[in-house]
Amino acid sequence: MQSPRQPEGSSFISRTRTTLRRFARCEGGNVAMMLGLATIGIMGATGLAVDFTRQSNASSALQSAVDSVALGVAKEIDTLNAAQLSARAEAIFAAITASGPLAGLPISAVYTTSPSKSLRVTVNSTMPSMFGGLFGIGNLPLNAQAVIPISTKPAEIALVMDNTGSMSGRSKMTELKKAATNLVNAMQTASTTSANEIKISLVPFGKEVNIGAGAASQPWIDWSSYSGRKSDWEGCVADRDQPNDTNASKPTDDSDTWYPAKSNCGLAPIMPMTTDWSALKTRIGEMKPSGTTNLTIGLAWGFNMMTPGAPLSTASATPEKYNHYMILLTDGVNTQNRWTSSSVSIDARTLEACSKVKAAGIQLFTVRVIDGNANLLRTCASSPDMFYDVSDASQLSAVFDKIGTAVKNALYLQR
């Protein structure tokens, strides 16, 4: 490590000391001597103020750098041993400080597991003063420390994917399958223990959603508007009666809370929350474009994926112990639901569903692929930076990589 270079003010200090010695030997001109001494005192005090300002600015910059190092290392804490931890901290610090005045300062990073898990990043150093030598102050302290509590928290993710007919064009479905598969692979790698387990579900949607023919025996399927034979039903359901079309409330004995059965909708079935990575990737590969766009029903079933109890039973019974994420992707505007083809009316239902999803503590990412209502999707996202506007389907993998990184980072940073 290189030490910060000596200040140019050292020659000034030397000249000032010589001047003081001359004044001390001088026996005449007392008034001039006293004036000179007063002037030097004022200059010295001013110099000290400059030194302390430099120290304050350097300390502020150092603390910011140390905070960044701590956050950067904490994101990788589960994959680093002690030696790698120190090396990573030094590398991040070197990249941040580059060739500036903080470059080369010694930095330490220590991960402790008792009495609780925490990462401590520290810099203890000094910086040379420019004027403090007049008063015997050669160096000024330069210290910073960041402590981050580390704990792991598993995650549940719902992939709510537009499978409408328009997804067949411009390689959108092909790129979506690739991006979603890459995300699953990344989450599989990150999910190594029960403490940082990641579960993923899949909701292909159009105007309706296919929940699988196996649900035919469930008491909450409403057959009143289904015209075919129950044995031929493939699993497609429409929106529930309002206001239940926008929430994940459990079905009851009241038929208004049931899910209306519909004839074949041409969609791949949903995949409830799972860690069966192979089955999940197979189901992603089965997605195919069909039908018109109804974002609300996709949101509602994504919501169901993370709500314990009927209609699904694969969500955690203790949701408070999990981080929850939903990724809503579409390439079009709302065009049709169970009641209307008015985009404005359906948008209102979508906004209500988005609000309820976020109120439940689910982090909602939204992705617009080439076409769609950007304002609606931006409003639906949990924050503006969680909305992605994709102008070419080939960008989807990069977007899903960013979302996956955010999920993995949150596994280890529960503050």
N, C-alpha and C positions, 0 to 999 in steps of 0.2 A: 504493500500500500504506500502511495506517495503522500507526504505531509503537505498541507497547504503552504504555498510559497510565502516567503517573508515579505512583509509590507514595505512599500516604497518609503513610508514615513520613518523608517529606522534612521536614515541619514539626518532627517530633521531633528530627531531626538538627540542624536550625537552633537549636532551643532548647538542645540539649545543648552545641553549640559555644559559645553565649553563656554557659552555666553554667561551662564550662571556662575561659573568659577571665576570669570573675569570680573563680574560684578562684586563677588566676594572679596577680591583683592583690591578693589578700587577704594581709595580713601577720600576722594573728593566727589563733588557733584551728587550729593545725597538725594536731592530732589529728582534728578534725572534717573538715579539708580532706583529709587523707590517706584518711579513711574514705569521704568522698564520691568521691574519685578512684578508690578501689578498687571502690566500688559501680558507678560509671560504666563502669569496665573490664569488670566482670562482665556488666553490661547490654549493653555493646558486643559482647562475645564471644557472648552469647546471641543478640543480633540477627544476628550473622554466621552462626550456626548455622541460624537461621530462613531467612536468605537462601540458604544453600547447600542447605537442604532444598527450598525453592521451586525452585531451579535444577535439582536432581535430578529432582523430580516433573515439571517442565516438559520437561526433556530426555527423560525416558521417554515422555511423551505425544507429544512431537515425533517421536521415533524410530518409534513405532507408526504415526503418521500418514504419515510418509515411506515406511515399508515398504508401507503400503496404497496409496499413490500409485504406487509403483514397480510393484507387482503389477497395479494397474488399467491403467496405461499399457502395460505389457509385453504384456498381452492384445490390445492394439490396434496393436502396433508396426508390423505389416506394412502398415497402412492410413494411417499418419500421416507427413507431411513434418516438417521441423524446426520450423517455426512452429506447426503443429498439435500437435506433440508438447509444446511448452512450454505452449500454451493448454490442452491436455487435463490436463497435470499441475497447472496452476494451478486448473482447475475442480474436479478431484477433491479437491485440498487444501482449497479453499475450502468445499466441501461437508462435509468431515470436521471442519474446525475451526470452521465457522460463525462465531458471534459470541464465541467463547471467547478466552482470553488469547493463543492462537497465531494468531488470525485476522490476516491481512494480512502475515505474514512472507514475505519473498521466497523463492521456490523455483525451482530450475532442474532441467531434465531434458535429458540429453544422451545420444544414441544413437551409439555408435562401432562401426565394423566392422573395425578393425585394431588390434592383431594378431588379436583375436577379437571377435565380436559381444557387446556388453554395453550395458545401460541403467544410467546413473548418475543418481540423483535426490539433490539436495543442498539443504540449508538452512543458511546461515551467518548468524547474527544475534546479537543480544544482548538481555538483559532488564535493566531497571533494578533496582538493589538497593534495599532498604528501609533497611538499617542500615549497609551497607558504606561510606557516605560518611564515617563517623567515622574510617575508616582509609584514606580516599582511594580507595575502590573504588566508582565510580559505576555501572558496568554489569558484568554477568556474562555470559560467553559462552554461547550457545545454538546448538548445532550438531547436525546429524544427516545421515547419508548412507546410502543403500541402493544396492547394486550387484547387478544381476541378469544372469547370463550368458544370452544369447539364442541359441537355435539352433532350427532347424525339424526336425520329424520327421514323416513321413507316417503315415497311419492306415488301418487296415482295420477295417471294421465289418460285423458279421453281424446282420441283423434276423431273429430267430427268432420267428415270429408264429403264434399259435394261430389255426387256421382250422377249428376244430371246429364242429359244428352249432349249439352254443349261441351262437356269435358272430353268429348271424343276428338275435338279438333286441336290443331297446333301443338300436338304432342303433350297435351296437358295431363291426360290420364297416365301416360307412360312415365312422365317425369314425376308425377305425384307418387306413383308406386315406388319408384326408385328412391325418392326423398324419404318416404315413410319407412321403407325397409332400412335405409341407412340410420334413421333415428332409432328404430327398434334395436339394431345392432349396437349402437352407441349406448343405449340404456341397458342392454344386456351386459355389456362390459362394466358399466358403472355399478350395476346391482350385484354386489358380491356377498353381502351378509343380510340378515334379517333387519339389522339396524339401518341399512341404506337400501333396502329393497325397493325396486321400482316395478309397479304393475301398470299395464297399458290395456286400454280397451279401444274398440274401433266401432264407429257409427257411420256407415255409408248412408247417405240420405238423398232423396229427391223430393217429390211432393209428399211421399210417405217414407216409412222405414220398415225394413224386413227384420223382425225379431226372431224368426225361425219357426218352422212348423211345430216344433216340440212344445210351443206355448199354447197349443190348441186346447189343452186340458185345464188351463188356468181359469179360475172363476172371474178374473178381471178382463177377459176378452168379451167385447160386446159384438154379438152376432146379428144384431137387429138390421143392419144395412148390408149384410153380406148375402149375395145372391146365389153363390155356388154351394157345393157340398162341403161340409166341414172337413171331410177326409181329403179333399183336394186343396185345401188351404195351404199356401206356401209360407205364411208368416207375416204378411204385410199388414201394417196398421196405419190408421190416419191420426190426425190430431185429436186429443181428448176434447170434451166439451170445455168451453171457456168458463171460468178462468184457469182451469187445470191444464190447459194446453201449454202454459208457459212455466209450469213448475214441476217438481219431482215429488209431489205429495203421494203418499201410499194410496192405492185403490181401496175402497171400502165397499160396503154393501150397496152404496148409492151408485146406480149405473152411470151417473154423470162423471164418475171418477174412472170409468173403465176405458179400455182402448179399443176403438172400433176396427173390426176386422175388414180387410179389403182384399179384392182379388189380386192376382199377380202384379207386382209393381216392377219386376225386372231387376231388382237390386240384390247385391250380395248380402247375406245375413250379417247382423251385428256380431261382434265378438266381445262378450262381457270381460270385465277386468281379469287379467291373467298374467302369469309369468311363463306361460308355454310359448316361448319365442318362436319355435318352429311353426306351430299352429297359427299364431298371429301373422307371421309373414306369408303363410299360405293363404290366409283369408284376405290379406292386402292384395295378393296376386289375383284373387278372384273378383276384385272390384271391376265393375263395368258401367259405362254411362247409360242412363235410362231416365226418362221423365223430365219433369219441370222442377223449379226451385222453390223450396219452402224451408228457409233457414230455421224457422221456429221449431219445427219438429226435430231437426238435428240437434239443436241446443237442448231441447227437453230430454232427449234420450242420452245425450252426453251428461246431463245433470243426473239422470237416473243411474248412470254408471258409477257415480260417486256417492250415492245415497243408499244407506243400509235398508234392507227389507224389500218387499215387493215393489215393482215388478221384477227386480233383479236381486240376486243374493250373493254376488261376488264382491261387492264393495266392502271395505273394512267396517266391522261393527263398532270400531272406535275411530271415526274419521278425524277427531281432533289430534290424533297422533300422526297424521299424514299431512304432507303438502299436497295440494290438489291443483292440477293444471288441465285446461281444456284448450285444444287447438282447433279453431273453426276455420275451415278453408272453403272458399267458393269462387266461381268464375262468373257469377251472374247476379242479377237482381232478383228479388222475390217476385214470382210470377203466379203461383197458385197454391192455395192450401185447401182445406176441406170445405170452406164456405165461399171463397171469393178468388177472383183473379186481379184484384186491385192491389198493386204494389204498395200503395200508401197504407192501406189497411193492414196488410201482412207485415209491413215494416214496423208498425206500431206493436204488433204482437212480438216481433223479434226483439225490439228494444226492451219490452217488458221482461222477456225471457233472459236477456243479457243482464239486466239489472238484478234479477233474482239469483242468477248464477254467481255474480260478483258478490252479492250480499251474503252468500253462503260461504265466502272465503275462498272461492275457486279463482285462481289466476287465469285470466282469459286472454289467449293470443288469438289474433285474427289475421287471416292472410287473404288478400284479394289477388286472384290470378288473371291478369290482363283486363277482364271486365268485372263489373259489379258496382255496388253502391259504396264508394270509398268513405263517404261521410258516416254512413250507417256502421260500417265495420270499424272505423276509427273510434266512434262513440262506444261501440260494444267492448272494445279492448279494455283491459284493466288500466292501462296507461298508454299515452300516445306512442311510446317506444315499443309497445307490444303489438302494434299494427304494422303489417308488412304489405307493401304495394308492389306486386311482382309484374313486371312488364313483359317478361319472357319466361315460359315454363321451365327453361333450363336453370333458372335462378332458384328454383324450389329447394334443391338440395342444400344450397348455402344458407337459405332461410331456416330450414329445419335444423341445420347444424348449430346455428345461433341459438335457437330455442332449446335444443338439447344441452348446449353448454350452460345456459341459464339454469336449467333444471338440475344439472349435475353440481353446479356451484352451490346451489341452495341446499344440497344434501348435507354440506359440511359447515354451513354458516348460519346457525340458528342463534341469532343475537337477541 
